[in-house]
Amino acid sequence: LAKGQEPKGRGEMDDSSKEALMEEAPPRYTESPRLPCIPHELKSLLLLVVLVVVALVVVNVTFLLLGLHLSESHAETVLRMTIQGLDGEGTPQQLAMSKKERSGTFAVRDGLNASATVVYDYSKLLVGYRSWRHRACYITRVDKDNLPGLDAVTDTFQRRQGEDGGDKAVPLADRSILGTTINILCSAVPVFWV
């Protein structure tokens, strides 16, 4: 130790370091922006409103999907009853639908070992029939409010087909009134009105 200096204790600081600390200004802390104070009751009410809205959306979506499923199964049941009969008995028929052509095509029986095709053309309001054992095609106009059933149409066409033995009916000359599906069905045979 130098002369005139007293020993420094553990807690004492050098004067120069004290001055350096005194010259520096203490850091300024700014207050962070505060959110407006929302009362607890209002928070609870907002949470309750959000939960109720979410629950309503879930319930609505559930009912919409359930309604869609029920209407689809109902339409399928009606179609199955139309094809097989109201009692559910009878031979199941094959159906091909064309939304673009707005037509339905059925394969039906024509006698013991033969088949025929019935086409409902909803855009032209025509029904066409072609038996694969006869060389003719038959068409008829239908009323859009009163479409005949498949059995009635098949019976009418088969009766007409049986009567055609000696009949000298004139085949349809202008096929432009026929829809695409019936034109394809009857392309290689004469077409007669029923």
Secondary structure, DSSP 8 states (H G I E B T S, - for coil): --TT-----TT---HHHHHHHHHS---------------HHHHHHHHHHHHHHHHHHHHHHHHHHHHHHHHHHHHHHHHHHHHH-TTS-S---EEEEETTTTEEEEEEE-SSS-EEEEEEETTTTEEEEEETTSS-EEEEE-BTTB---HHHHHHHHHHHHHHTTS------S-GGGS-HHHHHHTTTS-EEE-
